[in-house]
Amino acid sequence: MKHECKITVLETKVFPELQEQYLADPSSGPCPFFHAGDEFVLKRTPEQDDFYHLMNGKFCGEAWDAVSRYVYTALQGGVRPAMWIKIP
């Protein structure tokens, strides 16, 4: 099976009022993991399976939890709903 899925970081946001209210370190600021424009290409081939290795530590675990079901579908050759995904 050979499939790829590209993830592009469109923007990052920080909400200081919520950090103040909920984080152990309220001055932690924005997440240092991603920056707008970052791109990740995940592959699923006999030689490489990025899905089960979270890109070998290059991807935030919390963000992975939010997108992994969609990435899994793409790496299995799943369909892209044309109504909400721009097909190049």
N, CA, C and O atoms as a Maestro MAE file, in Angstrom:
{
 s_m_m2io_version
 :::
 2.0.0
}

f_m_ct {
 s_m_title
 :::
 protein
 m_atom[352] {
  # First column is atom index #
  i_m_mmod_type
  r_m_x_coord
  r_m_y_coord
  r_m_z_coord
  i_m_residue_number
  s_m_chain_name
  s_m_pdb_residue_name
  s_m_pdb_atom_name
  i_m_atomic_number
  :::
  1 25 0.841 -1.177 0.000 1 A "MET " " N  " 7
  2 3 0.000 0.000 0.000 1 A "MET " " CA " 6
  3 2 0.888 1.243 0.000 1 A "MET " " C  " 6
  4 15 1.794 1.347 0.827 1 A "MET " " O  " 8
  5 25 0.645 2.189 -0.912 2 A "LYS " " N  " 7
  6 3 1.423 3.417 -0.976 2 A "LYS " " CA " 6
  7 2 0.477 4.609 -0.975 2 A "LYS " " C  " 6
  8 15 -0.237 4.852 -1.948 2 A "LYS " " O  " 8
  9 25 0.481 5.341 0.115 3 A "HIS " " N  " 7
  10 3 -0.346 6.540 0.205 3 A "HIS " " CA " 6
  11 2 0.412 7.603 0.984 3 A "HIS " " C  " 6
  12 15 1.271 7.294 1.809 3 A "HIS " " O  " 8
  13 25 0.081 8.863 0.708 4 A "GLU " " N  " 7
  14 3 0.666 9.982 1.425 4 A "GLU " " CA " 6
  15 2 -0.432 10.926 1.882 4 A "GLU " " C  " 6
  16 15 -1.515 10.973 1.297 4 A "GLU " " O  " 8
  17 25 -0.137 11.682 2.940 5 A "CYS " " N  " 7
  18 3 -1.060 12.693 3.449 5 A "CYS " " CA " 6
  19 2 -0.220 13.885 3.886 5 A "CYS " " C  " 6
  20 15 0.720 13.737 4.667 5 A "CYS " " O  " 8
  21 25 -0.565 15.075 3.377 6 A "LYS " " N  " 7
  22 3 0.170 16.285 3.761 6 A "LYS " " CA " 6
  23 2 -0.674 17.099 4.731 6 A "LYS " " C  " 6
  24 15 -1.853 17.354 4.488 6 A "LYS " " O  " 8
  25 25 -0.058 17.498 5.823 7 A "ILE " " N  " 7
  26 3 -0.686 18.363 6.820 7 A "ILE " " CA " 6
  27 2 0.035 19.704 6.776 7 A "ILE " " C  " 6
  28 15 1.262 19.758 6.858 7 A "ILE " " O  " 8
  29 25 -0.734 20.789 6.646 8 A "THR " " N  " 7
  30 3 -0.166 22.134 6.622 8 A "THR " " CA " 6
  31 2 -0.730 22.933 7.792 8 A "THR " " C  " 6
  32 15 -1.946 22.995 7.973 8 A "THR " " O  " 8
  33 25 0.143 23.540 8.582 9 A "VAL " " N  " 7
  34 3 -0.280 24.399 9.691 9 A "VAL " " CA " 6
  35 2 -0.670 25.748 9.096 9 A "VAL " " C  " 6
  36 15 0.170 26.454 8.538 9 A "VAL " " O  " 8
  37 25 -1.941 26.099 9.217 10 A "LEU " " N  " 7
  38 3 -2.431 27.351 8.650 10 A "LEU " " CA " 6
  39 2 -2.184 28.532 9.567 10 A "LEU " " C  " 6
  40 15 -1.784 29.605 9.115 10 A "LEU " " O  " 8
  41 25 -2.422 28.335 10.863 11 A "GLU " " N  " 7
  42 3 -2.202 29.407 11.836 11 A "GLU " " CA " 6
  43 2 -2.075 28.794 13.226 11 A "GLU " " C  " 6
  44 15 -2.479 27.655 13.460 11 A "GLU " " O  " 8
  45 25 -1.518 29.559 14.121 12 A "THR " " N  " 7
  46 3 -1.463 29.156 15.525 12 A "THR " " CA " 6
  47 2 -2.057 30.291 16.343 12 A "THR " " C  " 6
  48 15 -1.955 31.458 15.966 12 A "THR " " O  " 8
  49 25 -2.663 29.952 17.440 13 A "LYS " " N  " 7
  50 3 -3.286 30.967 18.292 13 A "LYS " " CA " 6
  51 2 -2.917 30.707 19.740 13 A "LYS " " C  " 6
  52 15 -2.625 29.578 20.133 13 A "LYS " " O  " 8
  53 25 -2.936 31.768 20.520 14 A "VAL " " N  " 7
  54 3 -2.733 31.648 21.958 14 A "VAL " " CA " 6
  55 2 -3.787 32.525 22.636 14 A "VAL " " C  " 6
  56 15 -4.099 33.620 22.168 14 A "VAL " " O  " 8
  57 25 -4.320 32.029 23.729 15 A "PHE " " N  " 7
  58 3 -5.355 32.734 24.473 15 A "PHE " " CA " 6
  59 2 -4.869 32.929 25.906 15 A "PHE " " C  " 6
  60 15 -5.105 32.079 26.765 15 A "PHE " " O  " 8
  61 25 -4.182 34.059 26.168 16 A "PRO " " N  " 7
  62 3 -3.578 34.303 27.475 16 A "PRO " " CA " 6
  63 2 -4.574 34.216 28.630 16 A "PRO " " C  " 6
  64 15 -4.221 33.742 29.710 16 A "PRO " " O  " 8
  65 25 -5.808 34.666 28.421 17 A "GLU " " N  " 7
  66 3 -6.794 34.612 29.505 17 A "GLU " " CA " 6
  67 2 -7.129 33.167 29.889 17 A "GLU " " C  " 6
  68 15 -7.393 32.888 31.059 17 A "GLU " " O  " 8
  69 25 -7.123 32.253 28.924 18 A "LEU " " N  " 7
  70 3 -7.372 30.845 29.236 18 A "LEU " " CA " 6
  71 2 -6.136 30.187 29.837 18 A "LEU " " C  " 6
  72 15 -6.252 29.322 30.705 18 A "LEU " " O  " 8
  73 25 -4.957 30.591 29.380 19 A "GLN " " N  " 7
  74 3 -3.728 30.082 29.983 19 A "GLN " " CA " 6
  75 2 -3.658 30.483 31.453 19 A "GLN " " C  " 6
  76 15 -3.298 29.683 32.316 19 A "GLN " " O  " 8
  77 25 -4.009 31.729 31.714 20 A "GLU " " N  " 7
  78 3 -4.003 32.221 33.102 20 A "GLU " " CA " 6
  79 2 -4.951 31.407 33.974 20 A "GLU " " C  " 6
  80 15 -4.656 31.121 35.134 20 A "GLU " " O  " 8
  81 25 -6.068 31.047 33.413 21 A "GLN " " N  " 7
  82 3 -7.094 30.342 34.173 21 A "GLN " " CA " 6
  83 2 -6.798 28.853 34.349 21 A "GLN " " C  " 6
  84 15 -7.128 28.289 35.392 21 A "GLN " " O  " 8
  85 25 -6.184 28.200 33.355 22 A "TYR " " N  " 7
  86 3 -6.112 26.738 33.380 22 A "TYR " " CA " 6
  87 2 -4.715 26.109 33.432 22 A "TYR " " C  " 6
  88 15 -4.594 24.946 33.816 22 A "TYR " " O  " 8
  89 25 -3.665 26.835 33.061 23 A "LEU " " N  " 7
  90 3 -2.347 26.199 32.990 23 A "LEU " " CA " 6
  91 2 -1.569 26.316 34.292 23 A "LEU " " C  " 6
  92 15 -1.700 27.290 35.032 23 A "LEU " " O  " 8
  93 25 -0.761 25.305 34.550 24 A "ALA " " N  " 7
  94 3 0.112 25.323 35.724 24 A "ALA " " CA " 6
  95 2 1.122 26.469 35.602 24 A "ALA " " C  " 6
  96 15 1.474 27.100 36.598 24 A "ALA " " O  " 8
  97 25 1.583 26.732 34.378 25 A "ASP " " N  " 7
  98 3 2.480 27.852 34.127 25 A "ASP " " CA " 6
  99 2 1.764 28.829 33.193 25 A "ASP " " C  " 6
  100 15 1.891 28.714 31.974 25 A "ASP " " O  " 8
  101 25 1.021 29.779 33.739 26 A "PRO " " N  " 7
  102 3 0.223 30.689 32.920 26 A "PRO " " CA " 6
  103 2 1.034 31.573 31.979 26 A "PRO " " C  " 6
  104 15 0.475 32.157 31.051 26 A "PRO " " O  " 8
  105 25 2.324 31.679 32.199 27 A "SER " " N  " 7
  106 3 3.154 32.512 31.329 27 A "SER " " CA " 6
  107 2 3.852 31.693 30.246 27 A "SER " " C  " 6
  108 15 4.812 32.162 29.634 27 A "SER " " O  " 8
  109 25 3.378 30.488 30.010 28 A "SER " " N  " 7
  110 3 4.045 29.602 29.051 28 A "SER " " CA " 6
  111 2 3.977 30.098 27.611 28 A "SER " " C  " 6
  112 15 4.819 29.715 26.799 28 A "SER " " O  " 8
  113 25 3.006 30.935 27.271 29 A "GLY " " N  " 7
  114 3 2.933 31.506 25.927 29 A "GLY " " CA " 6
  115 2 2.435 30.517 24.889 29 A "GLY " " C  " 6
  116 15 1.820 29.507 25.228 29 A "GLY " " O  " 8
  117 25 2.701 30.809 23.633 30 A "PRO " " N  " 7
  118 3 2.203 29.941 22.556 30 A "PRO " " CA " 6
  119 2 2.948 28.608 22.514 30 A "PRO " " C  " 6
  120 15 4.080 28.501 22.984 30 A "PRO " " O  " 8
  121 25 2.311 27.623 21.958 31 A "CYS " " N  " 7
  122 3 2.932 26.304 21.785 31 A "CYS " " CA " 6
  123 2 4.148 26.447 20.866 31 A "CYS " " C  " 6
  124 15 4.033 26.998 19.771 31 A "CYS " " O  " 8
  125 25 5.300 25.960 21.300 32 A "PRO " " N  " 7
  126 3 6.506 26.104 20.486 32 A "PRO " " CA " 6
  127 2 6.627 25.038 19.396 32 A "PRO " " C  " 6
  128 15 7.586 25.047 18.625 32 A "PRO " " O  " 8
  129 25 5.668 24.126 19.329 33 A "PHE " " N  " 7
  130 3 5.804 22.975 18.429 33 A "PHE " " CA " 6
  131 2 5.573 23.320 16.968 33 A "PHE " " C  " 6
  132 15 6.329 22.870 16.107 33 A "PHE " " O  " 8
  133 25 4.538 24.115 16.667 34 A "PHE " " N  " 7
  134 3 4.175 24.392 15.283 34 A "PHE " " CA " 6
  135 2 4.254 25.880 14.968 34 A "PHE " " C  " 6
  136 15 4.125 26.727 15.852 34 A "PHE " " O  " 8
  137 25 4.469 26.179 13.694 35 A "HIS " " N  " 7
  138 3 4.470 27.553 13.202 35 A "HIS " " CA " 6
  139 2 3.669 27.587 11.903 35 A "HIS " " C  " 6
  140 15 3.678 26.621 11.140 35 A "HIS " " O  " 8
  141 25 2.984 28.688 11.653 36 A "ALA " " N  " 7
  142 3 2.204 28.817 10.421 36 A "ALA " " CA " 6
  143 2 3.094 28.525 9.214 36 A "ALA " " C  " 6
  144 15 4.207 29.041 9.104 36 A "ALA " " O  " 8
  145 25 2.585 27.695 8.323 37 A "GLY " " N  " 7
  146 3 3.340 27.313 7.133 37 A "GLY " " CA " 6
  147 2 4.073 25.996 7.251 37 A "GLY " " C  " 6
  148 15 4.518 25.451 6.241 37 A "GLY " " O  " 8
  149 25 4.215 25.460 8.472 38 A "ASP " " N  " 7
  150 3 4.854 24.155 8.622 38 A "ASP " " CA " 6
  151 2 4.079 23.116 7.822 38 A "ASP " " C  " 6
  152 15 2.849 23.130 7.808 38 A "ASP " " O  " 8
  153 25 4.794 22.220 7.160 39 A "GLU " " N  " 7
  154 3 4.158 21.147 6.410 39 A "GLU " " CA " 6
  155 2 4.753 19.814 6.816 39 A "GLU " " C  " 6
  156 15 5.955 19.693 7.053 39 A "GLU " " O  " 8
  157 25 3.890 18.821 6.891 40 A "PHE " " N  " 7
  158 3 4.300 17.465 7.245 40 A "PHE " " CA " 6
  159 2 3.723 16.517 6.205 40 A "PHE " " C  " 6
  160 15 2.516 16.519 5.962 40 A "PHE " " O  " 8
  161 25 4.571 15.716 5.596 41 A "VAL " " N  " 7
  162 3 4.101 14.721 4.648 41 A "VAL " " CA " 6
  163 2 4.264 13.360 5.309 41 A "VAL " " C  " 6
  164 15 5.374 12.927 5.617 41 A "VAL " " O  " 8
  165 25 3.146 12.707 5.516 42 A "LEU " " N  " 7
  166 3 3.151 11.389 6.134 42 A "LEU " " CA " 6
  167 2 3.018 10.345 5.044 42 A "LEU " " C  " 6
  168 15 2.246 10.513 4.099 42 A "LEU " " O  " 8
  169 25 3.772 9.265 5.178 43 A "LYS " " N  " 7
  170 3 3.765 8.205 4.175 43 A "LYS " " CA " 6
  171 2 3.376 6.886 4.808 43 A "LYS " " C  " 6
  172 15 3.597 6.642 5.994 43 A "LYS " " O  " 8
  173 25 2.801 6.060 3.987 44 A "ARG " " N  " 7
  174 3 2.495 4.692 4.413 44 A "ARG " " CA " 6
  175 2 2.876 3.779 3.266 44 A "ARG " " C  " 6
  176 15 2.115 3.581 2.319 44 A "ARG " " O  " 8
  177 25 4.072 3.230 3.377 45 A "THR " " N  " 7
  178 3 4.607 2.307 2.387 45 A "THR " " CA " 6
  179 2 5.174 1.112 3.138 45 A "THR " " C  " 6
  180 15 5.268 1.151 4.364 45 A "THR " " O  " 8
  181 25 5.553 0.058 2.436 46 A "PRO " " N  " 7
  182 3 6.188 -1.074 3.139 46 A "PRO " " CA " 6
  183 2 7.468 -0.669 3.881 46 A "PRO " " C  " 6
  184 15 7.842 -1.295 4.873 46 A "PRO " " O  " 8
  185 25 8.137 0.391 3.389 47 A "GLU " " N  " 7
  186 3 9.393 0.826 4.021 47 A "GLU " " CA " 6
  187 2 9.184 1.843 5.134 47 A "GLU " " C  " 6
  188 15 10.033 1.972 6.015 47 A "GLU " " O  " 8
  189 25 8.070 2.565 5.111 48 A "GLN " " N  " 7
  190 3 7.876 3.685 6.046 48 A "GLN " " CA " 6
  191 2 6.407 3.787 6.439 48 A "GLN " " C  " 6
  192 15 5.525 3.834 5.582 48 A "GLN " " O  " 8
  193 25 6.158 3.819 7.746 49 A "ASP " " N  " 7
  194 3 4.784 3.983 8.220 49 A "ASP " " CA " 6
  195 2 4.763 5.075 9.281 49 A "ASP " " C  " 6
  196 15 4.940 4.803 10.469 49 A "ASP " " O  " 8
  197 25 4.547 6.313 8.844 50 A "ASP " " N  " 7
  198 3 4.577 7.459 9.747 50 A "ASP " " CA " 6
  199 2 3.392 7.504 10.696 50 A "ASP " " C  " 6
  200 15 3.489 8.113 11.762 50 A "ASP " " O  " 8
  201 25 2.287 6.884 10.344 51 A "PHE " " N  " 7
  202 3 1.090 6.975 11.177 51 A "PHE " " CA " 6
  203 2 1.346 6.444 12.585 51 A "PHE " " C  " 6
  204 15 0.935 7.074 13.560 51 A "PHE " " O  " 8
  205 25 1.998 5.330 12.709 52 A "TYR " " N  " 7
  206 3 2.186 4.716 14.024 52 A "TYR " " CA " 6
  207 2 3.397 5.245 14.779 52 A "TYR " " C  " 6
  208 15 3.661 4.814 15.901 52 A "TYR " " O  " 8
  209 25 4.131 6.167 14.182 53 A "HIS " " N  " 7
  210 3 5.320 6.683 14.853 53 A "HIS " " CA " 6
  211 2 5.266 8.191 15.088 53 A "HIS " " C  " 6
  212 15 6.271 8.787 15.474 53 A "HIS " " O  " 8
  213 25 4.117 8.813 14.863 54 A "LEU " " N  " 7
  214 3 3.950 10.268 15.034 54 A "LEU " " CA " 6
  215 2 5.121 11.021 14.441 54 A "LEU " " C  " 6
  216 15 5.649 11.949 15.055 54 A "LEU " " O  " 8
  217 25 5.524 10.624 13.253 55 A "MET " " N  " 7
  218 3 6.617 11.281 12.540 55 A "MET " " CA " 6
  219 2 7.899 11.259 13.382 55 A "MET " " C  " 6
  220 15 8.687 12.204 13.338 55 A "MET " " O  " 8
  221 25 8.102 10.199 14.132 56 A "ASN " " N  " 7
  222 3 9.312 10.038 14.953 56 A "ASN " " CA " 6
  223 2 9.575 11.234 15.861 56 A "ASN " " C  " 6
  224 15 10.695 11.738 15.935 56 A "ASN " " O  " 8
  225 25 8.521 11.683 16.556 57 A "GLY " " N  " 7
  226 3 8.656 12.776 17.512 57 A "GLY " " CA " 6
  227 2 8.557 14.168 16.917 57 A "GLY " " C  " 6
  228 15 8.749 15.146 17.638 57 A "GLY " " O  " 8
  229 25 8.264 14.295 15.626 58 A "LYS " " N  " 7
  230 3 8.182 15.600 14.976 58 A "LYS " " CA " 6
  231 2 6.772 16.181 15.026 58 A "LYS " " C  " 6
  232 15 6.528 17.252 14.471 58 A "LYS " " O  " 8
  233 25 5.849 15.496 15.677 59 A "PHE " " N  " 7
  234 3 4.459 15.961 15.695 59 A "PHE " " CA " 6
  235 2 3.960 15.955 17.125 59 A "PHE " " C  " 6
  236 15 4.193 14.998 17.863 59 A "PHE " " O  " 8
  237 25 3.278 17.008 17.517 60 A "CYS " " N  " 7
  238 3 2.737 17.158 18.868 60 A "CYS " " CA " 6
  239 2 1.668 16.096 19.140 60 A "CYS " " C  " 6
  240 15 0.775 15.896 18.317 60 A "CYS " " O  " 8
  241 25 1.751 15.424 20.270 61 A "GLY " " N  " 7
  242 3 0.804 14.367 20.621 61 A "GLY " " CA " 6
  243 2 -0.635 14.847 20.730 61 A "GLY " " C  " 6
  244 15 -1.548 14.137 20.309 61 A "GLY " " O  " 8
  245 25 -0.858 16.020 21.278 62 A "GLU " " N  " 7
  246 3 -2.216 16.555 21.406 62 A "GLU " " CA " 6
  247 2 -2.811 16.888 20.043 62 A "GLU " " C  " 6
  248 15 -3.979 16.603 19.780 62 A "GLU " " O  " 8
  249 25 -2.005 17.490 19.184 63 A "ALA " " N  " 7
  250 3 -2.481 17.804 17.833 63 A "ALA " " CA " 6
  251 2 -2.744 16.512 17.063 63 A "ALA " " C  " 6
  252 15 -3.709 16.414 16.306 63 A "ALA " " O  " 8
  253 25 -1.870 15.520 17.266 64 A "TRP " " N  " 7
  254 3 -2.042 14.229 16.598 64 A "TRP " " CA " 6
  255 2 -3.370 13.590 16.997 64 A "TRP " " C  " 6
  256 15 -4.058 13.002 16.162 64 A "TRP " " O  " 8
  257 25 -3.720 13.706 18.253 65 A "ASP " " N  " 7
  258 3 -4.986 13.150 18.724 65 A "ASP " " CA " 6
  259 2 -6.170 13.791 18.001 65 A "ASP " " C  " 6
  260 15 -7.178 13.131 17.752 65 A "ASP " " O  " 8
  261 25 -6.049 15.070 17.667 66 A "ALA " " N  " 7
  262 3 -7.137 15.781 17.002 66 A "ALA " " CA " 6
  263 2 -7.272 15.418 15.521 66 A "ALA " " C  " 6
  264 15 -8.383 15.439 14.991 66 A "ALA " " O  " 8
  265 25 -6.175 15.086 14.843 67 A "VAL " " N  " 7
  266 3 -6.238 14.856 13.395 67 A "VAL " " CA " 6
  267 2 -6.001 13.418 12.963 67 A "VAL " " C  " 6
  268 15 -6.198 13.095 11.791 67 A "VAL " " O  " 8
  269 25 -5.586 12.552 13.870 68 A "SER " " N  " 7
  270 3 -5.142 11.215 13.471 68 A "SER " " CA " 6
  271 2 -6.190 10.390 12.735 68 A "SER " " C  " 6
  272 15 -5.837 9.647 11.820 68 A "SER " " O  " 8
  273 25 -7.461 10.495 13.100 69 A "ARG " " N  " 7
  274 3 -8.479 9.677 12.417 69 A "ARG " " CA " 6
  275 2 -8.607 10.067 10.955 69 A "ARG " " C  " 6
  276 15 -8.889 9.221 10.106 69 A "ARG " " O  " 8
  277 25 -8.399 11.352 10.655 70 A "TYR " " N  " 7
  278 3 -8.475 11.815 9.268 70 A "TYR " " CA " 6
  279 2 -7.228 11.407 8.485 70 A "TYR " " C  " 6
  280 15 -7.307 11.024 7.318 70 A "TYR " " O  " 8
  281 25 -6.082 11.497 9.147 71 A "VAL " " N  " 7
  282 3 -4.833 11.078 8.522 71 A "VAL " " CA " 6
  283 2 -4.879 9.582 8.230 71 A "VAL " " C  " 6
  284 15 -4.460 9.144 7.159 71 A "VAL " " O  " 8
  285 25 -5.382 8.807 9.169 72 A "TYR " " N  " 7
  286 3 -5.476 7.362 8.978 72 A "TYR " " CA " 6
  287 2 -6.317 7.028 7.744 72 A "TYR " " C  " 6
  288 15 -5.947 6.171 6.943 72 A "TYR " " O  " 8
  289 25 -7.443 7.711 7.604 73 A "THR " " N  " 7
  290 3 -8.305 7.492 6.449 73 A "THR " " CA " 6
  291 2 -7.561 7.807 5.156 73 A "THR " " C  " 6
  292 15 -7.633 7.045 4.192 73 A "THR " " O  " 8
  293 25 -6.849 8.929 5.138 74 A "ALA " " N  " 7
  294 3 -6.099 9.317 3.939 74 A "ALA " " CA " 6
  295 2 -5.010 8.301 3.617 74 A "ALA " " C  " 6
  296 15 -4.817 7.943 2.455 74 A "ALA " " O  " 8
  297 25 -4.301 7.837 4.638 75 A "LEU " " N  " 7
  298 3 -3.216 6.886 4.407 75 A "LEU " " CA " 6
  299 2 -3.723 5.506 4.002 75 A "LEU " " C  " 6
  300 15 -2.953 4.686 3.501 75 A "LEU " " O  " 8
  301 25 -4.986 5.249 4.209 76 A "GLN " " N  " 7
  302 3 -5.587 3.995 3.751 76 A "GLN " " CA " 6
  303 2 -6.145 4.138 2.337 76 A "GLN " " C  " 6
  304 15 -6.703 3.191 1.783 76 A "GLN " " O  " 8
  305 25 -5.989 5.335 1.758 77 A "GLY " " N  " 7
  306 3 -6.521 5.580 0.434 77 A "GLY " " CA " 6
  307 2 -7.963 6.047 0.468 77 A "GLY " " C  " 6
  308 15 -8.676 5.938 -0.529 77 A "GLY " " O  " 8
  309 25 -8.401 6.573 1.622 78 A "GLY " " N  " 7
  310 3 -9.780 7.014 1.812 78 A "GLY " " CA " 6
  311 2 -10.183 8.136 0.876 78 A "GLY " " C  " 6
  312 15 -9.342 8.776 0.245 78 A "GLY " " O  " 8
  313 25 -11.453 8.358 0.799 79 A "VAL " " N  " 7
  314 3 -11.995 9.386 -0.085 79 A "VAL " " CA " 6
  315 2 -11.926 10.760 0.557 79 A "VAL " " C  " 6
  316 15 -11.983 10.888 1.780 79 A "VAL " " O  " 8
  317 25 -11.804 11.773 -0.264 80 A "ARG " " N  " 7
  318 3 -11.819 13.153 0.192 80 A "ARG " " CA " 6
  319 2 -13.183 13.728 -0.129 80 A "ARG " " C  " 6
  320 15 -13.540 13.830 -1.303 80 A "ARG " " O  " 8
  321 25 -13.939 14.098 0.854 81 A "PRO " " N  " 7
  322 3 -15.243 14.691 0.576 81 A "PRO " " CA " 6
  323 2 -15.084 16.008 -0.186 81 A "PRO " " C  " 6
  324 15 -14.626 17.002 0.378 81 A "PRO " " O  " 8
  325 25 -15.455 16.015 -1.447 82 A "ALA " " N  " 7
  326 3 -15.256 17.181 -2.303 82 A "ALA " " CA " 6
  327 2 -16.014 18.411 -1.804 82 A "ALA " " C  " 6
  328 15 -15.692 19.534 -2.193 82 A "ALA " " O  " 8
  329 25 -17.006 18.212 -0.954 83 A "MET " " N  " 7
  330 3 -17.765 19.350 -0.463 83 A "MET " " CA " 6
  331 2 -16.942 20.244 0.461 83 A "MET " " C  " 6
  332 15 -17.219 21.441 0.545 83 A "MET " " O  " 8
  333 25 -15.934 19.700 1.163 84 A "TRP " " N  " 7
  334 3 -15.219 20.533 2.111 84 A "TRP " " CA " 6
  335 2 -13.703 20.456 2.014 84 A "TRP " " C  " 6
  336 15 -13.008 21.096 2.804 84 A "TRP " " O  " 8
  337 25 -13.172 19.687 1.063 85 A "ILE " " N  " 7
  338 3 -11.721 19.657 0.858 85 A "ILE " " CA " 6
  339 2 -11.440 20.043 -0.577 85 A "ILE " " C  " 6
  340 15 -11.996 19.457 -1.506 85 A "ILE " " O  " 8
  341 25 -10.575 21.032 -0.762 86 A "LYS " " N  " 7
  342 3 -10.211 21.488 -2.095 86 A "LYS " " CA " 6
  343 2 -9.360 20.416 -2.777 86 A "LYS " " C  " 6
  344 15 -8.319 20.013 -2.259 86 A "LYS " " O  " 8
  345 25 -9.807 19.972 -3.917 87 A "ILE " " N  " 7
  346 3 -9.078 18.936 -4.656 87 A "ILE " " CA " 6
  347 2 -8.201 19.625 -5.690 87 A "ILE " " C  " 6
  348 15 -8.706 20.304 -6.583 87 A "ILE " " O  " 8
  349 25 -6.865 19.451 -5.569 88 A "PRO " " N  " 7
  350 3 -5.950 20.143 -6.495 88 A "PRO " " CA " 6
  351 2 -6.074 19.620 -7.916 88 A "PRO " " C  " 6
  352 15 -5.376 20.096 -8.811 88 A "PRO " " O  " 8
  :::
 }
 m_bond[351] {
  # First column is bond index #
  i_m_from
  i_m_to
  i_m_order
  :::
  1 1 2 1
  2 2 3 1
  3 3 4 2
  4 3 5 1
  5 5 6 1
  6 6 7 1
  7 7 8 2
  8 7 9 1
  9 9 10 1
  10 10 11 1
  11 11 12 2
  12 11 13 1
  13 13 14 1
  14 14 15 1
  15 15 16 2
  16 15 17 1
  17 17 18 1
  18 18 19 1
  19 19 20 2
  20 19 21 1
  21 21 22 1
  22 22 23 1
  23 23 24 2
  24 23 25 1
  25 25 26 1
  26 26 27 1
  27 27 28 2
  28 27 29 1
  29 29 30 1
  30 30 31 1
  31 31 32 2
  32 31 33 1
  33 33 34 1
  34 34 35 1
  35 35 36 2
  36 35 37 1
  37 37 38 1
  38 38 39 1
  39 39 40 2
  40 39 41 1
  41 41 42 1
  42 42 43 1
  43 43 44 2
  44 43 45 1
  45 45 46 1
  46 46 47 1
  47 47 48 2
  48 47 49 1
  49 49 50 1
  50 50 51 1
  51 51 52 2
  52 51 53 1
  53 53 54 1
  54 54 55 1
  55 55 56 2
  56 55 57 1
  57 57 58 1
  58 58 59 1
  59 59 60 2
  60 59 61 1
  61 61 62 1
  62 62 63 1
  63 63 64 2
  64 63 65 1
  65 65 66 1
  66 66 67 1
  67 67 68 2
  68 67 69 1
  69 69 70 1
  70 70 71 1
  71 71 72 2
  72 71 73 1
  73 73 74 1
  74 74 75 1
  75 75 76 2
  76 75 77 1
  77 77 78 1
  78 78 79 1
  79 79 80 2
  80 79 81 1
  81 81 82 1
  82 82 83 1
  83 83 84 2
  84 83 85 1
  85 85 86 1
  86 86 87 1
  87 87 88 2
  88 87 89 1
  89 89 90 1
  90 90 91 1
  91 91 92 2
  92 91 93 1
  93 93 94 1
  94 94 95 1
  95 95 96 2
  96 95 97 1
  97 97 98 1
  98 98 99 1
  99 99 100 2
  100 99 101 1
  101 101 102 1
  102 102 103 1
  103 103 104 2
  104 103 105 1
  105 105 106 1
  106 106 107 1
  107 107 108 2
  108 107 109 1
  109 109 110 1
  110 110 111 1
  111 111 112 2
  112 111 113 1
  113 113 114 1
  114 114 115 1
  115 115 116 2
  116 115 117 1
  117 117 118 1
  118 118 119 1
  119 119 120 2
  120 119 121 1
  121 121 122 1
  122 122 123 1
  123 123 124 2
  124 123 125 1
  125 125 126 1
  126 126 127 1
  127 127 128 2
  128 127 129 1
  129 129 130 1
  130 130 131 1
  131 131 132 2
  132 131 133 1
  133 133 134 1
  134 134 135 1
  135 135 136 2
  136 135 137 1
  137 137 138 1
  138 138 139 1
  139 139 140 2
  140 139 141 1
  141 141 142 1
  142 142 143 1
  143 143 144 2
  144 143 145 1
  145 145 146 1
  146 146 147 1
  147 147 148 2
  148 147 149 1
  149 149 150 1
  150 150 151 1
  151 151 152 2
  152 151 153 1
  153 153 154 1
  154 154 155 1
  155 155 156 2
  156 155 157 1
  157 157 158 1
  158 158 159 1
  159 159 160 2
  160 159 161 1
  161 161 162 1
  162 162 163 1
  163 163 164 2
  164 163 165 1
  165 165 166 1
  166 166 167 1
  167 167 168 2
  168 167 169 1
  169 169 170 1
  170 170 171 1
  171 171 172 2
  172 171 173 1
  173 173 174 1
  174 174 175 1
  175 175 176 2
  176 175 177 1
  177 177 178 1
  178 178 179 1
  179 179 180 2
  180 179 181 1
  181 181 182 1
  182 182 183 1
  183 183 184 2
  184 183 185 1
  185 185 186 1
  186 186 187 1
  187 187 188 2
  188 187 189 1
  189 189 190 1
  190 190 191 1
  191 191 192 2
  192 191 193 1
  193 193 194 1
  194 194 195 1
  195 195 196 2
  196 195 197 1
  197 197 198 1
  198 198 199 1
  199 199 200 2
  200 199 201 1
  201 201 202 1
  202 202 203 1
  203 203 204 2
  204 203 205 1
  205 205 206 1
  206 206 207 1
  207 207 208 2
  208 207 209 1
  209 209 210 1
  210 210 211 1
  211 211 212 2
  212 211 213 1
  213 213 214 1
  214 214 215 1
  215 215 216 2
  216 215 217 1
  217 217 218 1
  218 218 219 1
  219 219 220 2
  220 219 221 1
  221 221 222 1
  222 222 223 1
  223 223 224 2
  224 223 225 1
  225 225 226 1
  226 226 227 1
  227 227 228 2
  228 227 229 1
  229 229 230 1
  230 230 231 1
  231 231 232 2
  232 231 233 1
  233 233 234 1
  234 234 235 1
  235 235 236 2
  236 235 237 1
  237 237 238 1
  238 238 239 1
  239 239 240 2
  240 239 241 1
  241 241 242 1
  242 242 243 1
  243 243 244 2
  244 243 245 1
  245 245 246 1
  246 246 247 1
  247 247 248 2
  248 247 249 1
  249 249 250 1
  250 250 251 1
  251 251 252 2
  252 251 253 1
  253 253 254 1
  254 254 255 1
  255 255 256 2
  256 255 257 1
  257 257 258 1
  258 258 259 1
  259 259 260 2
  260 259 261 1
  261 261 262 1
  262 262 263 1
  263 263 264 2
  264 263 265 1
  265 265 266 1
  266 266 267 1
  267 267 268 2
  268 267 269 1
  269 269 270 1
  270 270 271 1
  271 271 272 2
  272 271 273 1
  273 273 274 1
  274 274 275 1
  275 275 276 2
  276 275 277 1
  277 277 278 1
  278 278 279 1
  279 279 280 2
  280 279 281 1
  281 281 282 1
  282 282 283 1
  283 283 284 2
  284 283 285 1
  285 285 286 1
  286 286 287 1
  287 287 288 2
  288 287 289 1
  289 289 290 1
  290 290 291 1
  291 291 292 2
  292 291 293 1
  293 293 294 1
  294 294 295 1
  295 295 296 2
  296 295 297 1
  297 297 298 1
  298 298 299 1
  299 299 300 2
  300 299 301 1
  301 301 302 1
  302 302 303 1
  303 303 304 2
  304 303 305 1
  305 305 306 1
  306 306 307 1
  307 307 308 2
  308 307 309 1
  309 309 310 1
  310 310 311 1
  311 311 312 2
  312 311 313 1
  313 313 314 1
  314 314 315 1
  315 315 316 2
  316 315 317 1
  317 317 318 1
  318 318 319 1
  319 319 320 2
  320 319 321 1
  321 321 322 1
  322 322 323 1
  323 323 324 2
  324 323 325 1
  325 325 326 1
  326 326 327 1
  327 327 328 2
  328 327 329 1
  329 329 330 1
  330 330 331 1
  331 331 332 2
  332 331 333 1
  333 333 334 1
  334 334 335 1
  335 335 336 2
  336 335 337 1
  337 337 338 1
  338 338 339 1
  339 339 340 2
  340 339 341 1
  341 341 342 1
  342 342 343 1
  343 343 344 2
  344 343 345 1
  345 345 346 1
  346 346 347 1
  347 347 348 2
  348 347 349 1
  349 349 350 1
  350 350 351 1
  351 351 352 2
  :::
 }
}
